[in-house]
Amino acid sequence: MEIDHTKANVNHKSGLKLAFDRLTYRIVKLAKSIQMTTQRPNPMAGPAYVVALQNALEKKVNEYRTPPRTGGTQISTRFDEFILNQVDAIVEESGWNRAEVLYALVQRGLFDLYAFLAPEVTETIIAKIVAKMAPPQPPAIAER
């Protein structure tokens, strides 16, 4: 009995294709489940000023290194010498001012915090932020 190698080869190729298709399906399914479980609301999504700060510190002249605008409410805060010395050294090296450096660092810290928080805690905080920005409107009075 003679074996038809072309037929055996075709069956082998179709078996490999089926195995590859199953593997691809599993990978795509896993990737979607990971994406669904890791995607979280993050109100700090946007320009990463810490990257611009990094580029300014590393003197990357062809990269984005524009500091953030720092207008808004002025606050007073206290830092220990360890933190303040680092901020001042970064200010001196980057050419940014303290407010710009602190804004970039706080923005990144908040981004990371929201990424690590449980989604329901993040949602609660976002609701409080939105309430401050757009207070609820009074109920409409029906016309008579």
C-alpha positions as CSV (number, residue, x, y, z in Angstrom):
1,M,0.0,0.0,0.0
2,E,1.4,3.3,-1.1
3,I,0.9,6.5,1.0
4,D,-0.2,9.6,-0.9
5,H,2.1,12.2,0.7
6,T,0.3,15.2,-0.9
7,K,-2.9,14.2,0.9
8,A,-1.1,13.6,4.2
9,N,0.7,16.9,3.8
10,V,-2.6,18.7,3.2
11,N,-4.2,17.1,6.3
12,H,-1.1,18.0,8.3
13,K,-1.3,21.6,7.1
14,S,-5.0,21.9,7.9
15,G,-4.4,20.5,11.3
16,L,-1.7,23.1,12.0
17,K,-3.9,25.8,10.7
18,L,-6.7,24.7,13.0
19,A,-4.4,24.6,16.0
20,F,-3.0,28.0,15.1
21,D,-6.6,29.4,14.8
22,R,-7.5,28.0,18.2
23,L,-4.4,29.5,19.7
24,T,-5.0,32.9,18.1
25,Y,-8.6,32.8,19.4
26,R,-7.4,32.1,22.9
27,I,-4.8,34.8,22.8
28,V,-7.3,37.4,21.6
29,K,-9.8,36.3,24.2
30,L,-7.2,36.6,27.0
31,A,-6.0,40.0,25.7
32,K,-9.6,41.3,25.7
33,S,-10.2,40.0,29.3
34,I,-7.0,41.6,30.5
35,Q,-7.9,44.9,28.8
36,M,-11.4,44.8,30.4
37,T,-10.1,44.1,33.8
38,T,-7.2,46.7,33.7
39,Q,-9.1,49.5,32.0
40,R,-10.2,51.9,34.7
41,P,-11.5,55.4,34.7
42,N,-8.7,57.8,35.3
43,P,-9.5,61.5,35.5
44,M,-5.8,62.3,35.1
45,A,-5.5,60.9,31.6
46,G,-4.0,63.5,29.3
47,P,-0.6,65.1,28.7
48,A,2.1,63.5,30.8
49,Y,3.9,66.5,32.0
50,V,6.4,64.3,33.9
51,V,7.6,63.1,30.5
52,A,8.1,66.7,29.4
53,L,10.0,67.3,32.6
54,Q,12.1,64.3,31.9
55,N,12.9,65.6,28.5
56,A,13.8,69.0,29.9
57,L,16.1,67.4,32.5
58,E,17.8,65.2,29.9
59,K,18.1,68.2,27.6
60,K,16.3,66.5,24.7
61,V,15.8,69.6,22.6
62,N,13.8,67.8,19.8
63,E,11.3,66.2,22.2
64,Y,8.2,67.7,23.9
65,R,9.4,69.6,27.0
66,T,6.9,72.4,27.5
67,P,5.9,72.9,31.1
68,P,2.3,72.9,32.2
69,R,0.3,76.1,32.6
70,T,0.1,76.7,36.3
71,G,-2.6,79.3,36.7
72,G,-5.4,78.7,39.1
73,T,-5.9,78.7,42.8
74,Q,-2.8,79.4,44.8
75,I,-2.2,77.2,47.8
76,S,0.5,77.1,50.5
77,T,2.0,73.8,51.6
78,R,4.9,72.6,53.7
79,F,7.5,70.0,52.5
80,D,10.4,68.6,54.6
81,E,13.9,69.3,53.5
82,F,14.3,66.0,51.7
83,I,11.4,66.7,49.3
84,L,12.1,70.5,48.9
85,N,15.8,69.9,48.1
86,Q,14.8,67.5,45.4
87,V,12.2,69.9,43.9
88,D,14.7,72.7,44.0
89,A,17.4,70.6,42.3
90,I,14.9,69.6,39.6
91,V,13.9,73.3,39.2
92,E,17.5,74.3,38.7
93,E,18.3,71.5,36.3
94,S,15.2,71.7,34.2
95,G,14.7,75.5,33.9
96,W,11.1,75.1,35.0
97,N,9.7,76.9,38.1
98,R,8.6,75.2,41.3
99,A,4.9,75.4,40.4
100,E,5.5,73.7,37.1
101,V,7.7,70.9,38.6
102,L,5.2,70.3,41.4
103,Y,2.3,70.3,39.0
104,A,4.0,67.6,36.8
105,L,4.9,65.5,39.9
106,V,1.4,65.8,41.5
107,Q,-0.3,65.0,38.1
108,R,1.8,61.8,37.8
109,G,1.1,60.8,41.4
110,L,-2.6,61.3,40.9
111,F,-2.5,59.3,37.7
112,D,-0.8,56.4,39.5
113,L,-3.1,56.6,42.5
114,Y,-6.2,56.3,40.3
115,A,-4.6,53.4,38.4
116,F,-4.1,51.5,41.7
117,L,-7.4,52.4,43.4
118,A,-10.4,50.1,43.3
119,P,-12.7,51.3,40.5
120,E,-15.6,52.1,42.9
121,V,-13.4,54.4,44.9
122,T,-12.2,56.2,41.8
123,E,-15.8,56.6,40.7
124,T,-16.7,58.1,44.1
125,I,-13.9,60.6,43.8
126,I,-14.8,61.5,40.2
127,A,-18.4,62.1,41.2
128,K,-17.1,64.6,43.9
129,I,-14.9,66.3,41.4
130,V,-17.7,66.7,38.9
131,A,-20.1,68.0,41.6
132,K,-17.6,70.8,42.3
133,M,-17.2,71.7,38.7
134,A,-20.9,71.6,37.7
135,P,-23.2,71.9,40.6
136,P,-26.7,70.4,40.1
137,Q,-29.2,72.7,38.6
138,P,-32.4,73.6,40.5
139,P,-35.5,71.6,39.4
140,A,-37.5,73.1,36.6
141,I,-40.8,74.6,37.5
142,A,-43.7,73.5,35.3
143,E,-45.4,76.3,33.4
144,R,-49.1,76.8,34.1
